[in-house]
């Protein structure tokens, strides 16, 4: 989707929301905030699961900052 199409769709959504009453606008903000929080939680849980999987497969190495810097130099 081109940037101009995204911008026009976003502007259309903003215009639609602005045509609502103040109470309805507050309700939309609350709904969107809750949905964003849920998505962040879902993404975090997905990342945690991926890290656990990598750890169980031995793909993660633990060490000190000094160990990490030494590996960067190699």
N, C-alpha and C positions, 0 to 999 in steps of 0.2 A: 504494500500500500504506500503510495507516495506521501511525502511530507505534507503537501498541500491538502490532500484528501483527509489525512489524519487531523490537520488543523481545522478544516472546515467541519468535520464530524465533532470535534471537541467543542468548537464554537457553537454548533447546533445544540449539543447537549447542555452547554452553559446557558444558552438562550432559553432552552426549555425549562431548566431549573429556575432561572430568574423569573419566569412567568408564573411560577407557583407562589402560593402564600408563604409568608415567613415560617409558619409552623411546618409546612410541607418541606421547605428548604432545610430546616433544622433536622427533620426526620430523615431526609436523604443523606445529610452529612453523617448522622449517627449510623445509618445503615452501612454507608460506604466505609466508615472507620472500622466498624465491626468486621466487615468482610475483609478489609486489608489486614487487620490483626489476625484473622483466621488464616489467610493466605501466608502471612509471615510465619505463623506457627507451623503450618503444613510444610513450608519450605525448610524450616529449621529441623523438623522431625525427619524429613527426607535426607538432609545433610548428615544428621546424626546417624541415621541408618547406614548411609554410604560409608561413613568413617568406621562404624562398627564392623561392617563387612570387610573393608580394607584391612582393618586391624586383625580380624579373624583369619584373613588370607596371608597375613604376614607382610603386607605391603607398606606398613607404617613403621618407621624407625624412630626410636626415642634416643635422645642424647642431649648434651648441653649445647649452649649457644656456641661455645668454642668448637665442638664437634661439627656443628652446622657450618661455621665459617671455614673450617678446614676443608670440608667437602666442596664448598664453593670455590676454593682456591685450586682444587684438583682438576 
